Amino acid sequence: MKNKDTLNLDGPWALGEEVFEVVIDELKEKEVKRFVEFGSGSSSVRLSQAFENADIYSVEHDEEYAGKTRELKENYLATDNLKIIHAPLQWQKLDGRLYKSYSKVELPDDLDAVLIDGPPYWTRRGREFCMYQVYDKVRKGGKFFLDDASRLDEMKIVKNWLSLYPNSFECKRYKTKKGLLVLTKKEHVRRKSMSTTSLIDNWSTNLRHLVSNLIK
Ligand SMILES: C[S@@+](CC[C@H](N)C(=O)[O-])C[C@H]1O[C@@H](n2cnc3c(N)ncnc32)[C@H](O)[C@@H]1O
């Protein structure tokens, strides 16, 4: 017997109803068939309910939370369109830069939308690498949603993306509680292998992280 209540997204770690509404509104005129979410939870179930004709792939680094989302799926979801993928955090190397982020996962091509709501803030640039995992798989016209976009780290992440994929995106910012950025892929471009902006940011961030861990 499925629980008929609606899962609320206004808890401290969840996406928030306000952001969820924007996501739905931004996609209302699109046919959504494949949706990837980084960072699972109640939002995974809500997305699967809102886009019941789409396959939702939710990537989660923490086994415990992957399990909790599986329980929510079991209790709330009447459809079978949600796939929860456990992808532990790993250092990822890319063009001389290092990112603590999700291990690489198998995802389909022709993605319509990607929601980046993980990994947690303490990875610093973990969310940045999500883009590098999926950019080539997102179709032209597809959308990326970055939650917590008004945090300083996320602002740097966006700057790095824009420097590595010049003229690819149309950007829209929403003044939600924690800020939401929507990037629409207007042109498919080849990622630049080098950008001074991203290289300096990456190394200085990792160095600061290392030093603060050493003096703890
Ligand atoms: C911002 S949360 C993602 C939440 C999810 N998108 C939602 O809206 O339900 C990012 C990560 O924090 C972890 N997390 C989820 N709920 C948590 C909680 N209550 N306390 C601590 N960490 C949590 C999970 O590993 C999750 O992937």
The ligand as an SDF file (V2000), in Angstrom:
LIG
                    3D

 27 29  0  0  0  0  0  0  0  0999 V2000
   21.2380   18.7140   -0.6530 C   0  0  0  0  0  0  0  0  0  0  0  0
   21.1480   17.0270   -0.2640 S   0  0  0  0  0  0  0  0  0  0  0  0
   20.2050   16.3830   -1.6110 C   0  0  0  0  0  0  0  0  0  0  0  0
   18.7730   16.3720   -1.2940 C   0  0  0  0  0  0  0  0  0  0  0  0
   17.8190   15.8870   -2.3650 C   0  0  0  0  0  0  0  0  0  0  0  0
   18.1100   16.3980   -3.6830 N   0  0  0  0  0  0  0  0  0  0  0  0
   16.4390   16.3590   -1.9410 C   0  0  0  0  0  0  0  0  0  0  0  0
   16.0830   17.5060   -2.2620 O   0  0  0  0  0  0  0  0  0  0  0  0
   15.7420   15.6030   -1.2830 O   0  0  0  0  0  0  0  0  0  0  0  0
   22.7720   16.5010   -0.7220 C   0  0  0  0  0  0  0  0  0  0  0  0
   23.2460   15.2190   -0.0290 C   0  0  0  0  0  0  0  0  0  0  0  0
   23.1710   15.3560    1.3640 O   0  0  0  0  0  0  0  0  0  0  0  0
   22.9290   14.0910    1.9730 C   0  0  0  0  0  0  0  0  0  0  0  0
   21.7430   14.2170    2.8060 N   0  0  0  0  0  0  0  0  0  0  0  0
   20.4580   14.0750    2.4730 C   0  0  0  0  0  0  0  0  0  0  0  0
   19.6700   14.2840    3.5330 N   0  0  0  0  0  0  0  0  0  0  0  0
   20.4850   14.5720    4.5860 C   0  0  0  0  0  0  0  0  0  0  0  0
   20.3030   14.8750    5.9580 C   0  0  0  0  0  0  0  0  0  0  0  0
   19.0760   14.9200    6.4700 N   0  0  0  0  0  0  0  0  0  0  0  0
   21.3920   15.0970    6.7240 N   0  0  0  0  0  0  0  0  0  0  0  0
   22.6200   15.0300    6.2280 C   0  0  0  0  0  0  0  0  0  0  0  0
   22.8710   14.7400    4.9090 N   0  0  0  0  0  0  0  0  0  0  0  0
   21.8270   14.5180    4.1120 C   0  0  0  0  0  0  0  0  0  0  0  0
   22.7420   13.0720    0.8480 C   0  0  0  0  0  0  0  0  0  0  0  0
   23.9280   12.3640    0.7000 O   0  0  0  0  0  0  0  0  0  0  0  0
   22.4500   13.9860   -0.3440 C   0  0  0  0  0  0  0  0  0  0  0  0
   22.9050   13.4390   -1.5500 O   0  0  0  0  0  0  0  0  0  0  0  0
  1  2  1  0
  2  3  1  0
  2 10  1  0
  3  4  1  0
  4  5  1  0
  5  6  1  0
  5  7  1  0
  7  8  2  0
  7  9  1  0
 10 11  1  0
 11 12  1  0
 11 26  1  0
 12 13  1  0
 13 14  1  0
 13 24  1  0
 14 15  1  0
 14 23  1  0
 15 16  2  0
 16 17  1  0
 17 18  1  0
 17 23  2  0
 18 19  1  0
 18 20  2  0
 20 21  1  0
 21 22  2  0
 22 23  1  0
 24 25  1  0
 24 26  1  0
 26 27  1  0
M  CHG  2   2   1   9  -1
M  END
$$$$
